[in-house]
Amino acid sequence: MLDIYNYDDYRLFFKDVLQSQERTDKKYRGRLVEAMRISTSLFSQILKGEKNLSSEQGLEAAAFFGFGDKETDVFMLMIELGRAGSVKLQARLKDKIQILQSEAKSISARVPKDVVLSDVDKATYYSSWLYTGVRNLLPTPAGKELKTIAEKLGVPLEKVDTAIQFLIEVGLCERKNGQLYYKQGFTHLDSTHPMILRHHQNWRQRAIAKMDFYKDPHVHYTSPMSLSAEGAQKIRDYLRANIKEIINLSREGNPEIGYCLNIDWYEY
């Protein structure tokens, strides 16, 4: 799904979504129209700018697209903007839209986070890949005992034990009847946090080490390139938009195996 935060006009968003989805789903337009409870002819007039979408119809479209609260808010503001009859009201709505777009530029505003660690605890938790690595193994079959975790990660038992004790203290896992259990919650570092570089470096170094033990399910892709500034921006927006979808996919089903995703996109 395209990123609504990259648009100022809901009609353009509709057109780009249709162009993208109808390549593989010829019935997509029909399902969208049905969800909004309008006719195909009225939808065509809306796309041409001859008619406007109502707030009620917009809310149904937002639900169809699977928007979260903030995405729905900016989408509804765009609909209000399309219906605004004065320059003053248009300017006010544009300002509100720009504020929401600015807030959305931070990935941390788009990724849900449930667990708030103190700065001292963050310094420990993100100092090594081992803490996040151990925690994310806990709900998998290999994460029930210290021994199996140590064997899976290839690290000494005492290091795993130290990590477990810390995770228990900060409430990220618990031990019951000799068994280790993952406690629900999502942690995240803002892009400006002092530990963010260490966190990125830890897992990239881990990825480099794993390249010596390449397996078919693994993907290591490196592609330096030259391209237009506009193309670079589109790729950046695409990556950021899909991070949220990837996080949601990672929460589906029962945890069975630990994986790490590293994405690097930068000007060199």
Summary of the structure (lengths in Angstrom):
residues: 268
radius of gyration: 23.0
end to end distance: 28.6
largest distance: 69.4
contacts: 655
relative contact order: 0.09
helix: 60%
strand: 3%
